[in-house]
Amino acid sequence: MAAPRDGFEAVEAEGNAGCRGSSGMEVVLPSDPAVPSPLCPHGPTLLFVKVIQGKEETRRFYACSACRDRKDCNFFQWEDEKLSGARLAAREAHNRRCQPPLSRRQCVERYLKIIELPLTQRKFCQRCQQLLLPDDWGQHSEHQVLGDVSITQLRRPSQLLYPLENKKTNAQYLFADRSCQFLVDLLSALGFRRVLCVGTPRLHELIRLTASDDKKSNIKSLLLDIDFRYSQFYMEDSFCHYNMFNHHFFDGKTALEVCRAFLQEDKGEGIIMVTDPPFGGLVEPLAITFKKLIAMWKEGQSQDDSHKELPIFWIFPYFFESRICQFFPSFRMLDYQVDYDNHALYKHGKTGRKQSPVRIFTNIPPNKIILPTEEGYRFCSLCQRYVSLENQHCEHCNSCTSKDGRKWNHCFLCKKCVKPSWIHCSICNHCAVPDHSCEGPKDGCFICGELDHKRSTCPNIATSKRANKAVRKQKQRKSNKMKMETTKGQSMNHTSATRRKKRRERAHQYLGS
């Protein structure tokens, strides 16, 4: 759950640029949906296209769904590229080498053996991030090994494992105890009996710990996470190795059925999904995946309940609000600030721009969610929801408008509230930071400039594509013509050189005779 680049401003810039397409890349549907996407070590790849100010690149390409950095997964294939049998075989072999060393069943068998060992024989290799059986000790004798691993420690693997802090792939920033406890208490107060934890390992742990310590708590949890290291701490019905960017279960149909059974238990009643994706991930593939999980849940519903929605908590920065609501219009953002243990910026107690930008997006009515008053939240009787202390109700907007925890100011020219540091620019005709560039790229659709949609959903996209296609054809004809002229020139130059060479040879023969 991290930023794609260092610094708060960089994270916010990417979020605000969401309607322009993150980093100039867009996820697109394949030309033929019946043809499966190529596979990389992280499952099916996604089809991308590069967009620069409304102009699509000529060729689309497949790349890893989970890794935005080629250093982490260097898979790349043009959509129309045909691979030889040798290359396909080499790719399959590479994918197999990148899989975890132990199968899911082997991890479960090892775990059952480890919990039966006496305390003095339960060990964890911190270098290899692996629980050790006595037979493994010799191979790890020179490693840093933690001994006397208690059952309590086994129940809290996120405190044993080193967080994977690659900001573009795993971004394993873990909930602080304050936020985690708030979520558990809130889920219990709302009456949920099952929680599908998608990328929230610490919440999964606390739910299970609470259930084992408190006999009155009957909440169950299933963790879906891309970090395979959790396989060694959980049984098969508690953890599935899963990629949330492409809805891929690494252990195949068995894991898929575990998830399906969990979602459809009790006819789908009493369940909520809580997800905390890496902030560097694109919203589109995440939304597609979550809709597949929703569809799986709906399979267990009767036709009378077809109007119901799967309750969801999507934890993400506030500046992705428009992108999330584009895919889930019923979602509303709560003012609660989620903080993390191992993140330098996203911590509780900070003020101003240093406050955590992470919020909870949900389809549960906000008036049903009580935020802790001891942490500075209050109930707005006009909005009928809890808001942060400095989030003042604007009588012109008829809403508590602040998104970042500070008091926002109403701009009568823009007819909306804006951040306190923004000023109205007469050139741009809207509010912006004082040192902004008036000639900079505008927010909104690349094609028509409207702010409420992306280029991919623009009603004028067909006209734009035809125009772009005509431009590409013209460029191609020009390129072919230049190549022909170059080839012709090279041929003429070669002929001239040959003639000059023959003349020199004849002159040499004449002088030598």
Secondary structure, 3 states (H helix, E strand, C coil): CCCCCCCHHHHHHHHHCHHHCHHHEEECCCCCCCCCCCEECCEECEEEEEEECCEECCCCEEECCCCCCCCCCCCEEECCCCCCHHHHHHHHHHHHHCCCCCCHHHHHHHHHHHHHCCHHHCEEECCCCEEECHHHHHHHCCCCEECCCCHHHHCCHHHHCCCCCCCCCCCCCCECHHHHHHHHHHHHHCCCCEEEEECCHHHHHHHHHHHHHCCCCCCEEEEEECCHHHHHCCCCCCEEEEECCCCEECCHHHHHHHHHHHHHHHHHCCEEEEECCCCCCCHHHHHHHHHHHHHHHHCCCCHHHCCCCCCEEEEEEHHHHHHHHHHCCCCEECCCCCCECCCCCCCCCCCHHHCCCEEEEECCCHHHCCCCHHHCEEEECCCCEEEECCCCEECCCCEECCCCCCCCEEECCCCEEECCCCEEECCCCEEECCCCCCCCCCCCCCCCCCCCCCHHHCCCHHHHHHHHHHHHHHHHHHHHHHHHHHHHHHHHHHHHHHHHHHHHHHHHHHHHC
